[in-house]
Structure formats: structure tokens, C-alpha cells
């Protein structure tokens, strides 16, 4: 099964793949949804020279009539409690410090508490079976992949895609790019490898559907 999802490419600066992914999901369920990039960027947590966490977008969906669940091996309770210290404990000094320098930690702690209170979080590794099950139930999925691994290159670059369907061998995704690639077919094993790189704790998944 493949959902007919409107495609939204990344912005010209190539920094808004997450915003493009979330906009595709919003437009699928609300075809008349229109918003400019600047406003959408603010609503979904984009800050110049910072990495965009999923939290602002997850909260936007929750606050605007959507059923949404975020899956990730991440203790948001502990992050809310001790912030930067938790990132160092979880990821090590080097990666943790990079996350700290490229995040608005106090704001992300505030968003973490809101997601906790709303029951939007699953602190566990998301599975391929989750993707198929949610698609069968009418959800769309946002996933974070290592685009370098997906393209056979060394290193890491986190990249957002929207999973819109699957067949017997592959997931069908809208990749906002750059370059933009609508209705792309990624073999299950290749998707899993890019999803779980550098390790399975890196896997993130948002399942989103408009409430009835």
C-alpha cells in the first residue's frame, strides 16, 4: 500500500528537511493547509546554527488535532531533570558536547516536559514492524536516517524522510532532499542500516494521524 502524499522539497538553503517532512504530513491530512516557511520553521523549532529536535513538531501536531507518538531510546524524564548532564551520560563527552552547542537546551527541556505530560513518548527502539503496523492503521511516519550511509558514503548526516507506504521488499518514502526524491523505494535492509546508524539508539520515529 502507498499513500498519495503531497510532496514538499527541502528549502533552498537545504536546512529544512524536517520542516518539509512535517509539512508533507500536515498537507496529506489537511489538503488546504498553507503556511510560509518562516512561520512553519518557528512552529517546528528551527533555529539558525542549531539542530532541529523533533519535539516542537510533535507538540504542534498534538496541539492541532493529530494523534502523534514519538519513538526513541531517550529518557526524556532524565533529560528534563538534568539537561546537559544527561546528554553527556548518554552519548559521551564529544557527541554530547556537540549536541549541547547545537541545541537550545532550556527550551528543549521545557518541550520535553510538555511531551511527557501529554503522553507522546515511547522510550524504546522503533522497529520496522512498527512502521508497517502504523501505515496499515492510516498513519504517516517521519524517520531520521543517516543519509550518508543510505548513499554509500562515510560519516554521518541526519536526514528526515516521510514513509508513505511499503511493498513486499521496500519502504516507499518521500525524501525532501536535496536533491528531492519523491516516491523513492528503499529496501528494508538498506533503510534499517541507515536508520540504525551509528547505532540502534539513533533510531527515531514519529507516527502521525489526524484524529477522527
N, C-alpha and C positions, 0 to 999 in steps of 0.2 A: 504494500500500500504506500502511496505517495500523496501527500497533501499539496494542493495547489496554493503555494505560499508566495505572496508578492516578494520580489527580490529588491533589496536595498544595498547598493555598493558602499564600500568604505568612503569616507570623506576624502577630499583632495589631499589633505595632509597625511593620510594613511595612518591616523592615530585613533580612529573611532570604530574599530571593528566590533567592539562590544555594543556601542550605541546602535550600529547598523543591525546587529543581530537582534537586539531587543525591539528595534523599530519594525523589523520583519514580523516578529511575533505579534506585536500590537496591531499591525495592519491586517494580519490574517484574521484576527478575531473581530476587529473593528475597522472595516474597509474604509470608513470615512475619516479615520484618524489622520490628522495632519498637524505637524509641528515643525518649527525650523530647527536647524542643527544646534544653534546656540542654546536655545531653551531646553532641547532634549538632552544636550550634553550636561547642563546643570542638573537636571532632574535625575540623571543616571550616574552622577558622581564624577564626571570628568574634571580633572584639574591639570593645568599645564605643568609638564615635567613631573607628573605623578602617575603611578599605575592606577588603573580604574578597578576597584573591587566590585564584585557582583552585588554588594549589599544595597546600594541606592536603587538599582534597577529592580531587585527583588522586592524591596519595600514599595516602590512605585506600583508594581503590578498588584501587590497585596492591597494597596490603598485605593485601587481603581477597578475593583470588581473582578479580579482574577484569582483563581486558585493557583498558588505557586509554592514550590518546595525546592530548597537548595540543599544539595548533597555534597559533602566534602569531609575528609578526615581532618577536622579542625575543631578544637574545643573553644567555641565562642564564649562560653561562660568564663573560662580561664583568661581568654583574651580580653574580655570586658573588665576582668578584675585586675590584671597586671600589665596589660598592653604590650609595650615593647619587650619586656622581660619574657613574655610567652613566645614571641616570635623568635627570639634568640634560643630559647629552650627547644623549640620545635624544629627550627631549620638550621641551627648552628650560627656562629658569630658572623661569618661572611655573608651568607644569604639573608639572615635575619637583619643585619645592619642595612643591607641594600633595601629590603622591604621597608624598614623604618624611614630611610632617607627619601623613599619614593612614595610615601603614603602620608595621609593626614590622620595620624593615629588617634588623636582625641575624637575626631569626627567618626572614624570607623568604629571606635569603642561605643559611641552613642548609638550608631546604627546596629551594632551587634546586639545591644540590649533590646532594641526595638524588635529585631528579628526573633530573639529568644522569647520575648513576651508574646509575640504573635504565633509562636509555634511553627515557624517557617523552616527550621533547620533539621537536617539529618546528619549527625556526626558519624558517618560511615563511608566506606568506599562505594561509589556508584558502579553499577555493573552494566554490561551490555544487555542483560536481561531486563534491567530497569528501563532502558531506552525503548526496547521493543514493547514492553508492557504499557508504558505511558503513551506511546504512539497509538497502540491499539485502543486506548481509552480516550483518544481525542486530544491529547496534549501535544505541544511542540516542545523541543528540547534545545537549550543552549548548552554547548560544551566548550571547554577550554582545552585546546590542543597545542602541542609543540609543533609549530608549522615547519621548523627546520627538519625535525625528524620525519614529518609527513612528506617532505620533499627530498629526502635522502641526503640532508646536509648535517654537518656537525653543529653542536651548540644548542641553545635554547632561545625560542621566541614565542611567548604565549600569544595565542590567537583564538578568537571567538568564531564559532560556526553555529548554524542552526540546523538541527537534524529534522528533516521533514518527512522521512519515510525509510523504508527498507525493503529489500527483496531477500532471496534465499542466500545470498553471498555478501551483500554490501549494505551499508547505510547510505542514504541519499541526503546530501547536505547542500545548503546554500552557504557558500564561502564568500563573505563580503570583500575579500581581497585586502590588499592589492597583490596580483590582479584579481578582479571579481570573477567568481566562478559559480554561476547558479546551477542547481540540479546536478552537482557533482556526485559521482559514485566512488565510495571508498570501501575497499574490502574490510570485513570485520577485523581481521588481524592487523591491518595497517592502521585502522582507526584506534584500536586498542593500544598499539605501540606508541602512537603519537599522543594519546590521551594520558597514558601512564608514564610519561617521560618528564622529568628524570626518574620518578618512582611512582608507585601506585597512589601515594598520598597526595600527588599533584592533581589527581583527577577531580574535576568539578563538573557539576551538572545542575541545571535549573529545569524543572518541569513546570510548564505554564499552560493554563487553560482558562478561558472565560467561564465564570460561574454561571450556572443555569439560571 
